[in-house]
């Protein structure tokens, strides 16, 4: 495995971890705000998906700006 592949794999794992934490926090805060369980899960899922979408957009922009050499 090349260094570039290892860095990309670790970055993807870190992005997914951050998205899970954001989703969990959103669900927890929704429940603290007296939302029902289905509503809290929906908010958590939306936050998770939004975080992954934002990370994908940033990664795509960086990949376009700095193409791989070689």
PDB file of N, CA, C and O in Angstrom:
ATOM      1  N   UNK A   1       0.851  -1.173   0.000  1.00  0.00           N
ATOM      2  CA  UNK A   1       0.000   0.000   0.000  1.00  0.00           C
ATOM      3  C   UNK A   1       0.896   1.235   0.000  1.00  0.00           C
ATOM      4  O   UNK A   1       1.831   1.341   0.793  1.00  0.00           O
ATOM      5  N   UNK A   2       0.596   2.161  -0.897  1.00  0.00           N
ATOM      6  CA  UNK A   2       1.394   3.376  -0.977  1.00  0.00           C
ATOM      7  C   UNK A   2       1.027   4.332   0.163  1.00  0.00           C
ATOM      8  O   UNK A   2       0.005   4.178   0.832  1.00  0.00           O
ATOM      9  N   UNK A   3       1.881   5.299   0.351  1.00  0.00           N
ATOM     10  CA  UNK A   3       1.627   6.283   1.406  1.00  0.00           C
ATOM     11  C   UNK A   3       0.357   7.079   1.124  1.00  0.00           C
ATOM     12  O   UNK A   3      -0.416   7.377   2.035  1.00  0.00           O
ATOM     13  N   UNK A   4       0.150   7.418  -0.143  1.00  0.00           N
ATOM     14  CA  UNK A   4      -1.041   8.191  -0.518  1.00  0.00           C
ATOM     15  C   UNK A   4      -2.315   7.404  -0.214  1.00  0.00           C
ATOM     16  O   UNK A   4      -3.282   7.966   0.300  1.00  0.00           O
ATOM     17  N   UNK A   5      -2.321   6.125  -0.524  1.00  0.00           N
ATOM     18  CA  UNK A   5      -3.493   5.290  -0.253  1.00  0.00           C
ATOM     19  C   UNK A   5      -3.758   5.194   1.243  1.00  0.00           C
ATOM     20  O   UNK A   5      -4.907   5.237   1.682  1.00  0.00           O
ATOM     21  N   UNK A   6      -2.699   5.064   2.013  1.00  0.00           N
ATOM     22  CA  UNK A   6      -2.857   4.981   3.463  1.00  0.00           C
ATOM     23  C   UNK A   6      -3.427   6.273   4.033  1.00  0.00           C
ATOM     24  O   UNK A   6      -4.290   6.235   4.910  1.00  0.00           O
ATOM     25  N   UNK A   7      -2.958   7.403   3.550  1.00  0.00           N
ATOM     26  CA  UNK A   7      -3.447   8.690   4.038  1.00  0.00           C
ATOM     27  C   UNK A   7      -4.917   8.883   3.656  1.00  0.00           C
ATOM     28  O   UNK A   7      -5.710   9.371   4.461  1.00  0.00           O
ATOM     29  N   UNK A   8      -5.276   8.504   2.437  1.00  0.00           N
ATOM     30  CA  UNK A   8      -6.665   8.641   1.998  1.00  0.00           C
ATOM     31  C   UNK A   8      -7.574   7.740   2.826  1.00  0.00           C
ATOM     32  O   UNK A   8      -8.666   8.153   3.215  1.00  0.00           O
ATOM     33  N   UNK A   9      -7.134   6.515   3.097  1.00  0.00           N
ATOM     34  CA  UNK A   9      -7.922   5.591   3.902  1.00  0.00           C
ATOM     35  C   UNK A   9      -8.117   6.113   5.321  1.00  0.00           C
ATOM     36  O   UNK A   9      -9.222   6.051   5.860  1.00  0.00           O
ATOM     37  N   UNK A  10      -7.067   6.619   5.919  1.00  0.00           N
ATOM     38  CA  UNK A  10      -7.175   7.173   7.272  1.00  0.00           C
ATOM     39  C   UNK A  10      -8.056   8.420   7.296  1.00  0.00           C
ATOM     40  O   UNK A  10      -8.821   8.617   8.240  1.00  0.00           O
ATOM     41  N   UNK A  11      -7.956   9.259   6.272  1.00  0.00           N
ATOM     42  CA  UNK A  11      -8.795  10.453   6.209  1.00  0.00           C
ATOM     43  C   UNK A  11     -10.265  10.070   6.084  1.00  0.00           C
ATOM     44  O   UNK A  11     -11.117  10.686   6.724  1.00  0.00           O
ATOM     45  N   UNK A  12     -10.574   9.069   5.277  1.00  0.00           N
ATOM     46  CA  UNK A  12     -11.962   8.617   5.136  1.00  0.00           C
ATOM     47  C   UNK A  12     -12.487   8.061   6.452  1.00  0.00           C
ATOM     48  O   UNK A  12     -13.622   8.341   6.836  1.00  0.00           O
ATOM     49  N   UNK A  13     -11.676   7.283   7.138  1.00  0.00           N
ATOM     50  CA  UNK A  13     -12.094   6.737   8.429  1.00  0.00           C
ATOM     51  C   UNK A  13     -12.335   7.852   9.442  1.00  0.00           C
ATOM     52  O   UNK A  13     -13.274   7.784  10.234  1.00  0.00           O
ATOM     53  N   UNK A  14     -11.493   8.869   9.416  1.00  0.00           N
ATOM     54  CA  UNK A  14     -11.649   9.976  10.340  1.00  0.00           C
ATOM     55  C   UNK A  14     -12.901  10.791  10.022  1.00  0.00           C
ATOM     56  O   UNK A  14     -13.595  11.248  10.930  1.00  0.00           O
ATOM     57  N   UNK A  15     -13.184  10.972   8.743  1.00  0.00           N
ATOM     58  CA  UNK A  15     -14.382  11.708   8.342  1.00  0.00           C
ATOM     59  C   UNK A  15     -15.638  10.970   8.795  1.00  0.00           C
ATOM     60  O   UNK A  15     -16.579  11.587   9.293  1.00  0.00           O
ATOM     61  N   UNK A  16     -15.652   9.651   8.622  1.00  0.00           N
ATOM     62  CA  UNK A  16     -16.812   8.865   9.055  1.00  0.00           C
ATOM     63  C   UNK A  16     -16.959   8.946  10.577  1.00  0.00           C
ATOM     64  O   UNK A  16     -18.076   9.061  11.080  1.00  0.00           O
ATOM     65  N   UNK A  17     -15.868   8.889  11.300  1.00  0.00           N
ATOM     66  CA  UNK A  17     -15.921   9.008  12.759  1.00  0.00           C
ATOM     67  C   UNK A  17     -16.477  10.359  13.181  1.00  0.00           C
ATOM     68  O   UNK A  17     -17.310  10.427  14.085  1.00  0.00           O
ATOM     69  N   UNK A  18     -16.035  11.421  12.549  1.00  0.00           N
ATOM     70  CA  UNK A  18     -16.543  12.754  12.866  1.00  0.00           C
ATOM     71  C   UNK A  18     -18.032  12.837  12.543  1.00  0.00           C
ATOM     72  O   UNK A  18     -18.798  13.422  13.308  1.00  0.00           O
ATOM     73  N   UNK A  19     -18.449  12.257  11.418  1.00  0.00           N
ATOM     74  CA  UNK A  19     -19.863  12.277  11.039  1.00  0.00           C
ATOM     75  C   UNK A  19     -20.713  11.513  12.057  1.00  0.00           C
ATOM     76  O   UNK A  19     -21.815  11.948  12.394  1.00  0.00           O
ATOM     77  N   UNK A  20     -20.215  10.396  12.539  1.00  0.00           N
ATOM     78  CA  UNK A  20     -20.946   9.632  13.560  1.00  0.00           C
ATOM     79  C   UNK A  20     -21.062  10.447  14.853  1.00  0.00           C
ATOM     80  O   UNK A  20     -22.118  10.462  15.486  1.00  0.00           O
ATOM     81  N   UNK A  21     -19.998  11.111  15.235  1.00  0.00           N
ATOM     82  CA  UNK A  21     -20.046  11.934  16.443  1.00  0.00           C
ATOM     83  C   UNK A  21     -21.007  13.106  16.290  1.00  0.00           C
ATOM     84  O   UNK A  21     -21.739  13.435  17.224  1.00  0.00           O
ATOM     85  N   UNK A  22     -21.011  13.736  15.124  1.00  0.00           N
ATOM     86  CA  UNK A  22     -21.940  14.842  14.885  1.00  0.00           C
ATOM     87  C   UNK A  22     -23.374  14.337  14.913  1.00  0.00           C
ATOM     88  O   UNK A  22     -24.244  14.972  15.508  1.00  0.00           O
ATOM     89  N   UNK A  23     -23.627  13.207  14.279  1.00  0.00           N
ATOM     90  CA  UNK A  23     -24.967  12.633  14.296  1.00  0.00           C
ATOM     91  C   UNK A  23     -25.422  12.273  15.697  1.00  0.00           C
ATOM     92  O   UNK A  23     -26.563  12.543  16.073  1.00  0.00           O
ATOM     93  N   UNK A  24     -24.539  11.667  16.464  1.00  0.00           N
ATOM     94  CA  UNK A  24     -24.867  11.324  17.849  1.00  0.00           C
ATOM     95  C   UNK A  24     -25.151  12.556  18.688  1.00  0.00           C
ATOM     96  O   UNK A  24     -26.080  12.562  19.495  1.00  0.00           O
ATOM     97  N   UNK A  25     -24.360  13.588  18.503  1.00  0.00           N
ATOM     98  CA  UNK A  25     -24.583  14.825  19.249  1.00  0.00           C
ATOM     99  C   UNK A  25     -25.910  15.468  18.853  1.00  0.00           C
ATOM    100  O   UNK A  25     -26.629  15.982  19.710  1.00  0.00           O
ATOM    101  N   UNK A  26     -26.235  15.441  17.571  1.00  0.00           N
ATOM    102  CA  UNK A  26     -27.496  16.024  17.114  1.00  0.00           C
ATOM    103  C   UNK A  26     -28.688  15.254  17.687  1.00  0.00           C
ATOM    104  O   UNK A  26     -29.676  15.856  18.110  1.00  0.00           O
ATOM    105  N   UNK A  27     -28.593  13.936  17.699  1.00  0.00           N
ATOM    106  CA  UNK A  27     -29.663  13.136  18.282  1.00  0.00           C
ATOM    107  C   UNK A  27     -29.813  13.381  19.775  1.00  0.00           C
ATOM    108  O   UNK A  27     -30.929  13.489  20.282  1.00  0.00           O
ATOM    109  N   UNK A  28     -28.699  13.467  20.471  1.00  0.00           N
ATOM    110  CA  UNK A  28     -28.727  13.725  21.910  1.00  0.00           C
ATOM    111  C   UNK A  28     -29.347  15.093  22.209  1.00  0.00           C
ATOM    112  O   UNK A  28     -30.187  15.226  23.100  1.00  0.00           O
ATOM    113  N   UNK A  29     -28.922  16.099  21.454  1.00  0.00           N
ATOM    114  CA  UNK A  29     -29.467  17.435  21.684  1.00  0.00           C
ATOM    115  C   UNK A  29     -30.948  17.516  21.323  1.00  0.00           C
ATOM    116  O   UNK A  29     -31.703  18.259  21.951  1.00  0.00           O
ATOM    117  N   UNK A  30     -31.357  16.762  20.323  1.00  0.00           N
ATOM    118  CA  UNK A  30     -32.780  16.731  19.973  1.00  0.00           C
ATOM    119  C   UNK A  30     -33.595  16.111  21.105  1.00  0.00           C
ATOM    120  O   UNK A  30     -34.670  16.607  21.440  1.00  0.00           O
ATOM    121  N   UNK A  31     -33.088  15.034  21.690  1.00  0.00           N
ATOM    122  CA  UNK A  31     -33.800  14.415  22.817  1.00  0.00           C
ATOM    123  C   UNK A  31     -33.824  15.339  24.018  1.00  0.00           C
ATOM    124  O   UNK A  31     -34.820  15.383  24.739  1.00  0.00           O
ATOM    125  N   UNK A  32     -32.742  16.081  24.250  1.00  0.00           N
ATOM    126  CA  UNK A  32     -32.720  17.048  25.354  1.00  0.00           C
ATOM    127  C   UNK A  32     -33.732  18.158  25.141  1.00  0.00           C
ATOM    128  O   UNK A  32     -34.191  18.785  26.096  1.00  0.00           O
ATOM    129  N   UNK A  33     -34.083  18.401  23.864  1.00  0.00           N
ATOM    130  CA  UNK A  33     -35.057  19.412  23.505  1.00  0.00           C
ATOM    131  C   UNK A  33     -36.471  18.832  23.489  1.00  0.00           C
ATOM    132  O   UNK A  33     -37.396  19.447  22.959  1.00  0.00           O
ATOM    133  N   UNK A  34     -36.630  17.640  24.075  1.00  0.00           N
ATOM    134  CA  UNK A  34     -37.910  16.949  24.206  1.00  0.00           C
ATOM    135  C   UNK A  34     -38.513  16.520  22.871  1.00  0.00           C
ATOM    136  O   UNK A  34     -39.735  16.494  22.722  1.00  0.00           O
ATOM    137  N   UNK A  35     -37.661  16.183  21.896  1.00  0.00           N
ATOM    138  CA  UNK A  35     -38.159  15.632  20.635  1.00  0.00           C
ATOM    139  C   UNK A  35     -38.464  14.148  20.859  1.00  0.00           C
ATOM    140  O   UNK A  35     -37.891  13.518  21.748  1.00  0.00           O
ATOM    141  N   UNK A  36     -39.353  13.607  20.060  1.00  0.00           N
ATOM    142  CA  UNK A  36     -39.640  12.180  20.157  1.00  0.00           C
ATOM    143  C   UNK A  36     -38.442  11.400  19.629  1.00  0.00           C
ATOM    144  O   UNK A  36     -37.575  11.959  18.958  1.00  0.00           O
ATOM    145  N   UNK A  37     -38.399  10.101  19.937  1.00  0.00           N
ATOM    146  CA  UNK A  37     -37.287   9.289  19.448  1.00  0.00           C
ATOM    147  C   UNK A  37     -37.200   9.276  17.921  1.00  0.00           C
ATOM    148  O   UNK A  37     -36.102   9.436  17.387  1.00  0.00           O
ATOM    149  N   UNK A  38     -38.308   9.094  17.194  1.00  0.00           N
ATOM    150  CA  UNK A  38     -38.194   9.133  15.728  1.00  0.00           C
ATOM    151  C   UNK A  38     -37.684  10.474  15.203  1.00  0.00           C
ATOM    152  O   UNK A  38     -36.909  10.511  14.247  1.00  0.00           O
ATOM    153  N   UNK A  39     -38.116  11.573  15.821  1.00  0.00           N
ATOM    154  CA  UNK A  39     -37.646  12.882  15.390  1.00  0.00           C
ATOM    155  C   UNK A  39     -36.159  13.063  15.697  1.00  0.00           C
ATOM    156  O   UNK A  39     -35.425  13.643  14.897  1.00  0.00           O
ATOM    157  N   UNK A  40     -35.720  12.571  16.845  1.00  0.00           N
ATOM    158  CA  UNK A  40     -34.308  12.679  17.205  1.00  0.00           C
ATOM    159  C   UNK A  40     -33.434  11.848  16.269  1.00  0.00           C
ATOM    160  O   UNK A  40     -32.349  12.278  15.877  1.00  0.00           O
ATOM    161  N   UNK A  41     -33.914  10.654  15.913  1.00  0.00           N
ATOM    162  CA  UNK A  41     -33.162   9.817  14.978  1.00  0.00           C
ATOM    163  C   UNK A  41     -33.114  10.468  13.604  1.00  0.00           C
ATOM    164  O   UNK A  41     -32.093  10.397  12.920  1.00  0.00           O
ATOM    165  N   UNK A  42     -34.202  11.099  13.195  1.00  0.00           N
ATOM    166  CA  UNK A  42     -34.227  11.785  11.902  1.00  0.00           C
ATOM    167  C   UNK A  42     -33.244  12.951  11.887  1.00  0.00           C
ATOM    168  O   UNK A  42     -32.542  13.164  10.899  1.00  0.00           O
ATOM    169  N   UNK A  43     -33.196  13.692  12.966  1.00  0.00           N
ATOM    170  CA  UNK A  43     -32.230  14.803  13.046  1.00  0.00           C
ATOM    171  C   UNK A  43     -30.800  14.285  13.047  1.00  0.00           C
ATOM    172  O   UNK A  43     -29.925  14.877  12.416  1.00  0.00           O
ATOM    173  N   UNK A  44     -30.558  13.195  13.746  1.00  0.00           N
ATOM    174  CA  UNK A  44     -29.223  12.613  13.768  1.00  0.00           C
ATOM    175  C   UNK A  44     -28.818  12.126  12.381  1.00  0.00           C
ATOM    176  O   UNK A  44     -27.683  12.330  11.951  1.00  0.00           O
ATOM    177  N   UNK A  45     -29.746  11.487  11.691  1.00  0.00           N
ATOM    178  CA  UNK A  45     -29.449  11.000  10.339  1.00  0.00           C
ATOM    179  C   UNK A  45     -29.184  12.157   9.388  1.00  0.00           C
ATOM    180  O   UNK A  45     -28.284  12.078   8.552  1.00  0.00           O
ATOM    181  N   UNK A  46     -29.948  13.216   9.504  1.00  0.00           N
ATOM    182  CA  UNK A  46     -29.740  14.383   8.655  1.00  0.00           C
ATOM    183  C   UNK A  46     -28.374  15.007   8.918  1.00  0.00           C
ATOM    184  O   UNK A  46     -27.670  15.370   7.976  1.00  0.00           O
ATOM    185  N   UNK A  47     -27.994  15.136  10.179  1.00  0.00           N
ATOM    186  CA  UNK A  47     -26.693  15.717  10.521  1.00  0.00           C
ATOM    187  C   UNK A  47     -25.556  14.835  10.024  1.00  0.00           C
ATOM    188  O   UNK A  47     -24.554  15.342   9.520  1.00  0.00           O
ATOM    189  N   UNK A  48     -25.702  13.509  10.162  1.00  0.00           N
ATOM    190  CA  UNK A  48     -24.695  12.569   9.668  1.00  0.00           C
ATOM    191  C   UNK A  48     -24.524  12.716   8.158  1.00  0.00           C
ATOM    192  O   UNK A  48     -23.402  12.814   7.660  1.00  0.00           O
ATOM    193  N   UNK A  49     -25.649  12.731   7.431  1.00  0.00           N
ATOM    194  CA  UNK A  49     -25.591  12.838   5.973  1.00  0.00           C
ATOM    195  C   UNK A  49     -25.026  14.184   5.534  1.00  0.00           C
ATOM    196  O   UNK A  49     -24.261  14.251   4.572  1.00  0.00           O
ATOM    197  N   UNK A  50     -25.392  15.242   6.224  1.00  0.00           N
ATOM    198  CA  UNK A  50     -24.876  16.556   5.869  1.00  0.00           C
ATOM    199  C   UNK A  50     -23.372  16.650   6.100  1.00  0.00           C
ATOM    200  O   UNK A  50     -22.659  17.261   5.304  1.00  0.00           O
ATOM    201  N   UNK A  51     -22.891  16.054   7.174  1.00  0.00           N
ATOM    202  CA  UNK A  51     -21.462  16.062   7.447  1.00  0.00           C
ATOM    203  C   UNK A  51     -20.694  15.285   6.380  1.00  0.00           C
ATOM    204  O   UNK A  51     -19.650  15.737   5.910  1.00  0.00           O
ATOM    205  N   UNK A  52     -21.208  14.120   6.000  1.00  0.00           N
ATOM    206  CA  UNK A  52     -20.537  13.347   4.948  1.00  0.00           C
ATOM    207  C   UNK A  52     -20.568  14.078   3.609  1.00  0.00           C
ATOM    208  O   UNK A  52     -19.590  14.041   2.863  1.00  0.00           O
ATOM    209  N   UNK A  53     -21.676  14.737   3.298  1.00  0.00           N
ATOM    210  CA  UNK A  53     -21.777  15.487   2.046  1.00  0.00           C
ATOM    211  C   UNK A  53     -20.789  16.644   2.020  1.00  0.00           C
ATOM    212  O   UNK A  53     -20.117  16.866   1.013  1.00  0.00           O
ATOM    213  N   UNK A  54     -20.697  17.375   3.111  1.00  0.00           N
ATOM    214  CA  UNK A  54     -19.756  18.480   3.187  1.00  0.00           C
ATOM    215  C   UNK A  54     -18.317  17.983   3.065  1.00  0.00           C
ATOM    216  O   UNK A  54     -17.508  18.595   2.368  1.00  0.00           O
ATOM    217  N   UNK A  55     -18.001  16.900   3.726  1.00  0.00           N
ATOM    218  CA  UNK A  55     -16.644  16.347   3.654  1.00  0.00           C
ATOM    219  C   UNK A  55     -16.322  15.871   2.237  1.00  0.00           C
ATOM    220  O   UNK A  55     -15.200  16.049   1.762  1.00  0.00           O
ATOM    221  N   UNK A  56     -17.299  15.267   1.562  1.00  0.00           N
ATOM    222  CA  UNK A  56     -17.078  14.825   0.183  1.00  0.00           C
ATOM    223  C   UNK A  56     -16.847  16.012  -0.748  1.00  0.00           C
ATOM    224  O   UNK A  56     -16.005  15.947  -1.643  1.00  0.00           O
ATOM    225  N   UNK A  57     -17.589  17.090  -0.540  1.00  0.00           N
ATOM    226  CA  UNK A  57     -17.413  18.279  -1.365  1.00  0.00           C
ATOM    227  C   UNK A  57     -16.035  18.899  -1.153  1.00  0.00           C
ATOM    228  O   UNK A  57     -15.381  19.307  -2.112  1.00  0.00           O
ATOM    229  N   UNK A  58     -15.599  18.969   0.090  1.00  0.00           N
ATOM    230  CA  UNK A  58     -14.277  19.522   0.386  1.00  0.00           C
ATOM    231  C   UNK A  58     -13.181  18.625  -0.186  1.00  0.00           C
ATOM    232  O   UNK A  58     -12.206  19.119  -0.754  1.00  0.00           O
ATOM    233  N   UNK A  59     -13.335  17.327  -0.041  1.00  0.00           N
ATOM    234  CA  UNK A  59     -12.334  16.396  -0.575  1.00  0.00           C
ATOM    235  C   UNK A  59     -12.267  16.470  -2.093  1.00  0.00           C
ATOM    236  O   UNK A  59     -11.185  16.410  -2.676  1.00  0.00           O
ATOM    237  N   UNK A  60     -13.416  16.598  -2.727  1.00  0.00           N
ATOM    238  CA  UNK A  60     -13.441  16.726  -4.187  1.00  0.00           C
ATOM    239  C   UNK A  60     -12.770  18.013  -4.633  1.00  0.00           C
ATOM    240  O   UNK A  60     -12.025  18.017  -5.613  1.00  0.00           O
ATOM    241  N   UNK A  61     -13.021  19.088  -3.935  1.00  0.00           N
ATOM    242  CA  UNK A  61     -12.384  20.364  -4.287  1.00  0.00           C
ATOM    243  C   UNK A  61     -10.873  20.287  -4.092  1.00  0.00           C
ATOM    244  O   UNK A  61     -10.114  20.809  -4.909  1.00  0.00           O
ATOM    245  N   UNK A  62     -10.440  19.648  -3.029  1.00  0.00           N
ATOM    246  CA  UNK A  62      -8.994  19.518  -2.794  1.00  0.00           C
ATOM    247  C   UNK A  62      -8.338  18.604  -3.826  1.00  0.00           C
ATOM    248  O   UNK A  62      -7.219  18.863  -4.268  1.00  0.00           O
ATOM    249  N   UNK A  63      -9.034  17.538  -4.207  1.00  0.00           N
ATOM    250  CA  UNK A  63      -8.480  16.633  -5.205  1.00  0.00           C
ATOM    251  C   UNK A  63      -8.377  17.317  -6.564  1.00  0.00           C
ATOM    252  O   UNK A  63      -7.450  17.045  -7.327  1.00  0.00           O
ATOM    253  N   UNK A  64      -9.310  18.190  -6.867  1.00  0.00           N
ATOM    254  CA  UNK A  64      -9.270  18.931  -8.119  1.00  0.00           C
ATOM    255  C   UNK A  64      -8.164  19.975  -8.089  1.00  0.00           C
ATOM    256  O   UNK A  64      -7.470  20.175  -9.086  1.00  0.00           O
ATOM    257  N   UNK A  65      -7.996  20.640  -6.954  1.00  0.00           N
ATOM    258  CA  UNK A  65      -6.993  21.688  -6.834  1.00  0.00           C
ATOM    259  C   UNK A  65      -5.577  21.128  -6.790  1.00  0.00           C
ATOM    260  O   UNK A  65      -4.647  21.757  -7.294  1.00  0.00           O
ATOM    261  N   UNK A  66      -5.406  19.966  -6.199  1.00  0.00           N
ATOM    262  CA  UNK A  66      -4.086  19.360  -6.060  1.00  0.00           C
ATOM    263  C   UNK A  66      -4.107  17.938  -6.605  1.00  0.00           C
ATOM    264  O   UNK A  66      -4.219  16.988  -5.831  1.00  0.00           O
ATOM    265  N   UNK A  67      -4.001  17.769  -7.926  1.00  0.00           N
ATOM    266  CA  UNK A  67      -4.069  16.402  -8.499  1.00  0.00           C
ATOM    267  C   UNK A  67      -2.838  15.576  -8.109  1.00  0.00           C
ATOM    268  O   UNK A  67      -1.781  16.114  -7.776  1.00  0.00           O
ATOM    269  N   UNK A  68      -3.012  14.260  -8.161  1.00  0.00           N
ATOM    270  CA  UNK A  68      -1.916  13.344  -7.821  1.00  0.00           C
ATOM    271  C   UNK A  68      -0.832  13.438  -8.885  1.00  0.00           C
ATOM    272  O   UNK A  68      -1.120  13.589 -10.072  1.00  0.00           O
ATOM    273  N   UNK A  69       0.409  13.348  -8.446  1.00  0.00           N
ATOM    274  CA  UNK A  69       1.529  13.369  -9.383  1.00  0.00           C
ATOM    275  C   UNK A  69       1.994  11.951  -9.628  1.00  0.00           C
ATOM    276  O   UNK A  69       1.980  11.089  -8.750  1.00  0.00           O
ATOM    277  N   UNK A  70       2.396  11.758 -10.833  1.00  0.00           N
ATOM    278  CA  UNK A  70       3.048  10.597 -11.039  1.00  0.00           C
ATOM    279  C   UNK A  70       2.904   9.399 -11.664  1.00  0.00           C
ATOM    280  O   UNK A  70       3.800   8.557 -11.599  1.00  0.00           O
TER     281      UNK A  70
END
